Amino acid sequence: MDPEWNDNQPIYRQIRDRVVAMILDDLLKEGDPLPSVRNVATESRVNPLTVLKAYQELADDGLVEKRRGLGMFVSPGAKGQLLAGERRKFLDEQWPQIRATIQRLGLAAELLGKEG
């Protein structure tokens, strides 16, 4: 994980978001283990409690599961759950602005699929 942090968001949240991106990008698949808290903390130069808080939030959301003595693993259905949430967020927050821009610019649907 990249140790560069954004000052506008808590580090644990950024770690959580990076794990979510890894799941969505298929870098972590269902059943795969998450990197250990200790490794992430060392590589990212953060307190292990910060990483643990991020992982706990993922577990609370049902995206990962704890296996006693083994670590944290991506839960079955995690990617589907994330995709559904991301689609809903896109349609609620971004799509109305994109649609308005398309209409404002008078772009025809056949032009939207063309590249440069």
ABEGO torsion letter per residue (X at the ends): XBABBBAABBAAAAAAAAAAAAAAAGABBBGBBBBBAAAAAAAAGBBAAAAAAAAAAAAAAGABBBBBGAEBBBBBGAAAAAAAAAAAAAAAAAAAAAAAAAAAAGBBAAAAABBX
